[in-house]
Amino acid sequence: MKTKNYSKFVFSKENREIKTKTVLAIKESMTRFGFITGRPVLITKEWLIVDGQHRFLAAKDLGIEVEFEILE
């Protein structure tokens, strides 16, 4: 699934610390290739980000759709 509704996503206290250099590197990659299919942001049914917070922030900064998958 994909969305530009960034406000639905929620960060978890358990997420690792956001590293600006990582977000910038991902933004550079996304600028060239887009959001790489097969590497979705993993979330719960409550939109809590389980994995992919750096990918989420990069996509949000670029204004592109976030590819995500809801974990069961």
Backbone as CSV, one residue per row, in Angstrom:
resi,resn,N_x,N_y,N_z,CA_x,CA_y,CA_z,C_x,C_y,C_z
1,MET,0.844,-1.173,0.000,0.000,0.000,0.000,0.891,1.239,0.000
2,LYS,0.320,2.333,-0.460,1.059,3.591,-0.522,0.163,4.737,-0.062
3,THR,0.789,5.764,0.509,0.039,6.954,0.923,0.969,8.158,1.032
4,LYS,0.358,9.331,0.897,1.041,10.598,1.183,0.473,11.217,2.459
5,ASN,-0.403,10.484,3.137,-0.999,10.975,4.375,-0.025,10.689,5.523
6,TYR,1.007,11.499,5.600,2.095,11.294,6.563,1.628,11.400,8.008
7,SER,0.563,12.136,8.248,0.115,12.363,9.620,-0.430,11.104,10.286
8,LYS,-0.739,10.072,9.510,-1.243,8.823,10.089,-0.150,8.049,10.825
9,PHE,1.087,8.196,10.390,2.192,7.418,10.941,2.598,7.921,12.325
10,VAL,2.927,6.983,13.194,3.297,7.297,14.576,4.660,6.663,14.861
11,PHE,5.534,7.435,15.469,6.838,6.909,15.857,6.747,6.213,17.208
12,SER,7.541,5.180,17.373,7.592,4.427,18.616,8.824,4.842,19.413
13,LYS,8.720,4.788,20.727,9.874,5.058,21.586,10.941,3.983,21.406
14,GLU,10.536,2.824,20.887,11.474,1.724,20.668,12.253,1.858,19.356
15,ASN,11.837,2.788,18.473,12.571,3.004,17.234,13.974,3.486,17.564
16,ARG,14.925,3.075,16.718,16.285,3.569,16.947,16.341,5.062,16.657
17,GLU,17.381,5.693,17.147,17.547,7.129,17.000,17.638,7.516,15.523
18,ILE,16.985,8.620,15.164,17.030,9.110,13.792,18.404,9.714,13.534
19,LYS,19.021,9.270,12.442,20.333,9.791,12.047,20.154,10.597,10.771
20,THR,20.464,11.879,10.864,20.286,12.792,9.739,21.044,12.319,8.513
21,LYS,22.263,11.820,8.693,23.064,11.350,7.557,22.363,10.203,6.836
22,THR,21.715,9.337,7.585,21.004,8.208,6.983,19.812,8.704,6.176
23,VAL,19.052,9.634,6.737,17.895,10.192,6.026,18.360,10.879,4.740
24,LEU,19.447,11.645,4.806,19.958,12.331,3.621,20.398,11.345,2.547
25,ALA,21.048,10.263,2.944,21.488,9.244,1.979,20.284,8.573,1.313
26,ILE,19.255,8.285,2.097,18.049,7.667,1.544,17.332,8.648,0.622
27,LYS,17.294,9.921,0.994,16.670,10.929,0.136,17.378,11.006,-1.212
28,GLU,18.697,10.934,-1.192,19.467,10.966,-2.438,19.096,9.762,-3.313
29,SER,19.008,8.600,-2.699,18.635,7.391,-3.427,17.215,7.501,-3.976
30,MET,16.286,7.989,-3.143,14.891,8.119,-3.579,14.743,9.145,-4.687
31,THR,15.565,10.171,-4.676,15.527,11.174,-5.730,15.890,10.535,-7.069
32,ARG,16.833,9.614,-7.037,17.280,8.943,-8.260,16.361,7.800,-8.678
33,PHE,15.892,7.006,-7.698,15.205,5.757,-8.012,13.757,5.676,-7.504
34,GLY,13.328,6.635,-6.711,12.006,6.564,-6.103,12.033,5.676,-4.869
35,PHE,10.872,5.413,-4.331,10.758,4.544,-3.158,10.952,3.115,-3.651
36,ILE,11.991,2.444,-3.198,12.339,1.128,-3.726,11.291,0.098,-3.319
37,THR,10.651,-0.481,-4.314,9.634,-1.501,-4.101,10.257,-2.692,-3.390
38,GLY,9.525,-3.247,-2.459,10.028,-4.394,-1.701,10.676,-4.006,-0.386
39,ARG,10.779,-2.712,-0.114,11.340,-2.218,1.152,10.333,-1.286,1.833
40,PRO,9.129,-1.799,2.122,8.106,-0.925,2.709,8.408,-0.573,4.161
41,VAL,7.785,0.494,4.613,7.800,0.834,6.028,6.829,-0.137,6.694
42,LEU,7.262,-0.793,7.742,6.418,-1.756,8.442,5.725,-1.067,9.605
43,ILE,4.390,-1.236,9.659,3.604,-0.573,10.698,2.619,-1.552,11.324
44,THR,2.101,-1.157,12.478,1.019,-1.916,13.112,-0.312,-1.382,12.582
45,LYS,-1.408,-2.018,12.982,-2.737,-1.552,12.579,-3.018,-0.143,13.098
46,GLU,-2.292,0.251,14.149,-2.459,1.591,14.733,-1.521,2.611,14.079
47,TRP,-0.853,2.233,12.982,0.065,3.077,12.228,1.378,3.366,12.956
48,LEU,1.703,2.561,13.963,2.963,2.703,14.690,4.088,2.127,13.832
49,ILE,5.117,2.916,13.568,6.226,2.466,12.738,7.067,1.456,13.511
50,VAL,7.168,0.248,12.960,7.965,-0.823,13.558,9.355,-0.839,12.931
51,ASP,9.417,-0.602,11.623,10.696,-0.581,10.904,10.557,0.352,9.713
52,GLY,11.586,1.163,9.486,11.594,2.035,8.316,11.393,3.502,8.604
53,GLN,11.684,3.929,9.829,11.466,5.333,10.165,12.335,6.270,9.325
54,HIS,13.541,5.822,8.941,14.395,6.658,8.093,13.816,6.758,6.681
55,ARG,13.314,5.636,6.140,12.673,5.651,4.821,11.431,6.537,4.845
56,PHE,10.658,6.441,5.924,9.462,7.265,6.068,9.826,8.749,6.020
57,LEU,10.804,9.161,6.826,11.182,10.577,6.881,11.723,11.072,5.549
58,ALA,12.500,10.240,4.858,13.039,10.629,3.554,11.909,10.852,2.558
59,ALA,10.962,9.925,2.508,9.823,10.056,1.591,8.988,11.288,1.943
60,LYS,8.759,11.494,3.219,7.985,12.660,3.665,8.677,13.954,3.257
61,ASP,9.983,14.047,3.492,10.742,15.247,3.123,10.669,15.522,1.622
62,LEU,10.646,14.453,0.817,10.608,14.598,-0.640,9.183,14.767,-1.180
63,GLY,8.195,14.519,-0.321,6.806,14.648,-0.742,6.342,13.523,-1.647
64,ILE,6.961,12.345,-1.498,6.550,11.202,-2.311,5.771,10.206,-1.460
65,GLU,5.064,9.314,-2.130,4.270,8.328,-1.413,5.148,7.387,-0.604
66,VAL,4.667,7.060,0.590,5.329,6.094,1.455,4.732,4.727,1.153
67,GLU,5.596,3.780,0.797,5.131,2.410,0.642,5.171,1.773,2.022
68,PHE,4.049,1.141,2.423,3.996,0.564,3.763,3.274,-0.778,3.746
69,GLU,3.526,-1.540,4.794,2.880,-2.825,4.972,2.426,-2.941,6.423
70,ILE,1.192,-3.377,6.625,0.657,-3.537,7.979,0.974,-4.944,8.457
71,LEU,1.656,-5.024,9.606,1.976,-6.320,10.200,0.780,-6.883,10.926
72,GLU,0.597,-8.164,10.830,-0.504,-8.840,11.539,-0.091,-9.186,12.948
